[in-house]
Amino acid sequence: MLFLIRAAFWLMIIVLLLPTDDRQRSEVYGTAQAAVNDVASFCDRNPETCARGKDAFAVFVQKAEFGARMLMDLVQNKTGAGAAADTAEPTRLESPLPEMQRPDAAAFAKPIRFDMNASQDTLNPEDREEAWSGPDSAGT
C-alpha cells in the first residue's frame, strides 16, 4: 500500500513538472540542450580537473578490482573451488602506489585475534577516586 502512495506521489510530481504548451516545451528543450552542451564541453574548459578526475577514477577502478579479486579468493576458498584456480597464474595489475603503500592481500585475509583474558583495565589511580559530592550529601 505504501508503495502505491509513493508511486502516486512521484507521478504527481512528474505531471506537475511537465510543460503545458509549446512555448514551455521549447523552453524545457532549450534548457536541456544547454545543460548537455555544458556537460559535454566541461573537459575542454577544465583540462586539469578532468585529468585529476581520470586519475582518481583509475585508482577507484583498481581498488574495486582488488576488492573483487579478494572476494573471489575468499569465495573460492570457502567453497573448495580454489584448487583449480590456484594452478592458474593470476593476472597482476601495475599499481600507481609506491611499493611501501600497497596493501598486502595476505594481511586482509587473516582474521584478527584478540586476547580476551588480557586485562582491559585502563583507569588511572586518579580515575578510581570517588568523586566529590558536596557537603549536603554526606549527612543523608
N, C-alpha and C positions, 0 to 999 in steps of 0.2 A: 504494500500500500504506500509506504514511504517512497519507494522508487517511482511510483506513478506521480506523486506530488512533486518530486524533484524534476522529473521529466517535463511535467506541465509547466513548472516554473521556468525552466531553461527555454522551453519552446515559446513561452510568452515573451521572454527577454529577446529572443531572436526575432520574433514577429515585430516587436516594438522598434527594433533597430533597422528593419528593412525600410528602404525608401518607398515613398507613396506615389511619386510622379516621376516623369522623365528627367526633370531638372535635378531632383535629388539623386536619381540613379546616376546621372552623368557626373555629379559631384563625388559620389562614392567611388565610381570607377577612376576618376582623375586622382583622387586621394590614394587609392590602392596602387595605381601606376606609379605615382611619385614615391611611395614607400618602397616599392620593388626596385625602382631605379636607384634610390638612395642606398638600399642594402647592397645592390649589385656593384655599385661604384665605391663601396667603403674601402676596399683594399687599394684602389687607385689613389685615394686621398690620404690613407694612413698605412703606408707600406711597412713601417716598423712595427706597428701594432699587429698587423696581420702576420708578420714573421714571428713575433713572440707567441701569438696565438697558435700558429702552426707548430712551433717547438713544444709548447705546453701540451697540445693535443697529441703529439708524438710520444711524449713521456707518459701521458694518460693511457694511450693505447698499449704501450709497452708494459705498464703496470697491470693493465687488465689482462693482457696475455699471460703475464707471470702468475697472476692470481688464478686464472683459468687452468693453467698448467698445474699449479699446486693442487687445485680442487680435483682435477682429473687424476693426479697421482694418488690423492687420498682415496678417491672412489675406487680406483683400480686396486689399491692395497686392501681395502675393506672387502671387496667382492672377490678377490683372488684372481682377478683378470690381469694383475700386474706382471705375471710370469712371462706372458707373451710380449708385453710392452717393454719389459726390461731388456730384451735382446736387441731391440731396435735402437739405433743411435738417435738420441734426442737432438732436435734442432736447437741451435744456440743463436740468440739474438745479440747483437752488439749493444751494450748498454752505454748511454751517454754519461752515466755517473762514473766517477773515478772508482778504482778497484776497492778502496777502503770504505766507500759509501754504499756499495752494493749489498743488498740483503742476502743472507745465507739461507738457502731453502731448507737445509737440514735443521737450522735453528728454529724455523717456524713449525716444522713438523713434530718436534719433540714437545711433549706436554710438560708444563712447569709443575714441579712437586714442591709442596710446602710442608715443613716440619710442624705438625700440629702439636707436638709435645714441647716444643721450644716455648720459652716464656714470651708472652706478648705484653708484659708489663713495661710501659714506657713512662710511668709517672715519676716525677722528681720528688724528693722529700718535701719540698715546699707545697707541692700539689696535694700531698696526703694530709696536710694540716687542716684542722677543722676551721671552717670559715667563721669569721666574727659575726655574731648575730645581734649584737646590741644589748643594752642593759635591761630592756623590758622583757626579753625572752628568758632571762636567767631565772626569774622568780616564778615562772609559770610552769 
